Amino acid sequence: MLYWRAALELDPTNTAGSTQAAAQSLDAYLALDSIQHREEAALLRRVSGLITSLSADVQASKAVPPPQPATPAVLREKDDEILRLRDSLTKTSAELERVRKRLAPKN
């Protein structure tokens, strides 16, 4: 009776089913001495443990808020910084070219 109760608890179409109740029934069934479905019950017990673990992982992942996209103000600041750095690079490159020309040997 405990084995079949656990199987019905794990049935995906059983909306009132509970993996915890199934695990308890399977543990009680496996604790009996002479049982007919030992291997099947052990398999279902491992499956119920896996379902419980995966459900906990899903709940934990829902608790972590997703990363928020950058706001337009932050993007604007980054664009401004890129423009400043590009302008500085252009000026530095131009100055380096002037120095190279000045230091180049004259023919």
SVG drawing of the C-alpha trace seen along z (x, -y; Angstrom):
<svg xmlns="http://www.w3.org/2000/svg" viewBox="-5 -69 75 80">
<polyline fill="none" stroke="black" stroke-width="0.4" points="0.0,0.0 2.8,-2.4 4.5,-1.8 1.4,-2.5 0.6,-5.6 4.1,-6.9 3.7,-6.2 0.4,-8.0 2.0,-11.0 4.7,-11.2 2.2,-11.0 2.6,-14.3 -1.2,-14.3 -1.9,-14.3 -2.1,-18.0 -2.5,-17.3 0.6,-15.1 3.6,-15.8 7.2,-14.7 7.7,-14.9 4.8,-12.7 6.0,-10.3 9.5,-10.2 8.0,-9.5 5.9,-6.7 8.9,-5.2 11.1,-5.5 8.5,-3.7 8.1,-1.0 11.8,-0.5 12.1,-0.1 9.8,3.0 11.5,6.4 9.7,8.4 8.7,6.2 7.9,7.0 9.1,3.8 12.4,2.9 14.3,1.9 11.5,-0.1 10.9,-1.8 14.6,-2.7 14.5,-4.2 11.4,-6.2 13.0,-7.4 16.0,-8.7 13.7,-10.4 11.7,-12.1 14.9,-13.3 16.0,-14.7 12.7,-16.4 12.9,-18.0 16.4,-19.2 15.5,-20.7 12.5,-22.4 14.6,-24.0 17.1,-25.2 14.2,-26.7 12.9,-28.5 16.4,-29.8 16.9,-31.1 13.6,-32.9 14.7,-34.7 17.7,-36.2 16.6,-39.3 17.7,-39.4 20.3,-42.0 18.9,-45.3 19.7,-46.9 21.8,-50.1 19.7,-53.3 19.9,-55.9 21.8,-58.2 24.5,-55.6 24.7,-54.8 25.0,-58.5 27.9,-58.9 29.7,-55.9 29.2,-57.4 30.6,-60.7 33.6,-59.0 34.3,-57.1 34.2,-60.4 36.6,-62.0 39.0,-59.1 38.8,-59.0 39.5,-62.8 42.4,-62.4 43.8,-59.5 43.5,-61.6 45.3,-64.5 48.0,-62.2 48.5,-60.6 48.8,-63.9 51.3,-65.1 53.3,-61.9 53.3,-62.3 54.6,-66.0 57.4,-64.7 58.3,-62.0 58.5,-64.5 60.6,-66.9 63.0,-64.1 63.2,-62.5 66.6,-62.9 66.7,-65.6 68.0,-64.7"/>
</svg>
